[in-house]
Amino acid sequence: MDDQTRTELEAAAFRTLVAHLRSRNDVQNIDLMNLAGFCRNCLAKWYAAAAKERDIPDLDYEAAREIVYGMPYAEWRERFQKEATPEQQAEFAKNQSGH
């Protein structure tokens, strides 16, 4: 497989992942972190870092968050984020010791 095709397939997979996460607002970031070790914010950080590596100054972390969440992060939090349970917080603390 050539590099261009690989890049196109990776981009398509990323777009599908973002669309899936946008459609699953019921899945909290803490659940993603506890199960997979990354969340929507991680994706936004990676996206913003890739833009910075390519000297794209207008695509900072907040702009990347809006791409990943499909809306401003503050709006997503207000509409969909729930308070983490003590169990979720304990699991997060346990899993993040080496992260």
C-alpha positions as CSV (number, residue, x, y, z in Angstrom):
1,M,0.0,0.0,0.0
2,D,1.4,3.4,-0.9
3,D,1.7,6.2,1.7
4,Q,-1.1,8.3,0.1
5,T,-3.6,5.5,0.3
6,R,-2.6,4.7,3.9
7,T,-3.0,8.3,4.9
8,E,-6.4,8.4,3.2
9,L,-7.5,5.3,5.0
10,E,-6.3,6.5,8.4
11,A,-8.1,9.8,7.8
12,A,-11.3,8.0,7.0
13,A,-11.0,5.8,10.1
14,F,-10.4,8.9,12.2
15,R,-13.4,10.7,10.8
16,T,-15.5,7.6,11.5
17,L,-14.3,7.4,15.1
18,V,-15.1,11.1,15.6
19,A,-18.5,10.7,14.1
20,H,-19.1,7.7,16.3
21,L,-18.1,9.6,19.5
22,R,-20.3,12.5,18.5
23,S,-23.2,10.1,18.2
24,R,-22.5,8.6,21.6
25,N,-22.9,11.5,23.9
26,D,-24.0,9.1,26.6
27,V,-20.5,7.7,26.8
28,Q,-18.6,9.9,29.3
29,N,-14.9,10.7,28.9
30,I,-14.1,9.2,32.2
31,D,-15.5,5.9,30.9
32,L,-13.4,6.1,27.8
33,M,-10.3,6.9,29.9
34,N,-11.0,4.0,32.3
35,L,-11.6,1.5,29.5
36,A,-9.3,2.6,26.7
37,G,-6.8,5.0,28.2
38,F,-7.9,7.9,26.0
39,C,-10.9,10.2,25.5
40,R,-12.3,12.9,23.3
41,N,-9.9,15.4,24.9
42,C,-6.9,13.2,24.1
43,L,-8.0,13.1,20.4
44,A,-8.3,16.9,20.4
45,K,-4.8,17.2,22.0
46,W,-3.3,14.9,19.3
47,Y,-5.1,16.8,16.6
48,A,-3.9,20.1,17.9
49,A,-0.3,18.8,18.2
50,A,-0.4,17.6,14.6
51,A,-1.5,21.0,13.5
52,K,1.3,22.7,15.6
53,E,3.9,20.3,14.0
54,R,2.7,21.6,10.6
55,D,2.8,25.3,11.7
56,I,-1.0,25.7,11.5
57,P,-1.5,28.3,14.3
58,D,-5.3,28.7,13.9
59,L,-5.9,25.1,15.0
60,D,-5.2,25.2,18.7
61,Y,-6.5,22.8,21.4
62,E,-9.9,24.6,21.7
63,A,-10.5,24.5,18.0
64,A,-9.5,20.9,17.9
65,R,-12.0,20.2,20.7
66,E,-14.7,21.7,18.7
67,I,-13.8,19.5,15.8
68,V,-13.9,16.4,17.9
69,Y,-17.0,17.3,20.0
70,G,-18.9,18.8,17.1
71,M,-19.6,21.9,19.2
72,P,-17.8,24.1,21.7
73,Y,-16.5,22.0,24.6
74,A,-18.4,24.2,27.2
75,E,-21.6,23.5,25.4
76,W,-21.0,19.7,25.3
77,R,-20.2,19.7,29.0
78,E,-23.3,21.6,29.8
79,R,-25.5,19.3,27.7
80,F,-24.0,15.9,28.2
81,Q,-21.4,15.6,30.9
82,K,-22.4,13.9,34.1
83,E,-20.7,14.0,37.5
84,A,-18.2,11.1,37.8
85,T,-19.2,8.6,40.4
86,P,-16.7,7.8,43.2
87,E,-16.2,4.4,41.6
88,Q,-15.3,6.0,38.2
89,Q,-12.9,8.4,40.0
90,A,-11.2,5.6,41.9
91,E,-10.8,3.6,38.7
92,F,-9.4,6.7,36.9
93,A,-6.9,7.3,39.7
94,K,-5.8,3.7,39.7
95,N,-5.3,3.6,35.9
96,Q,-3.6,7.0,35.6
97,S,-0.7,6.2,37.9
98,G,1.6,5.6,34.9
99,H,-0.1,7.8,32.3
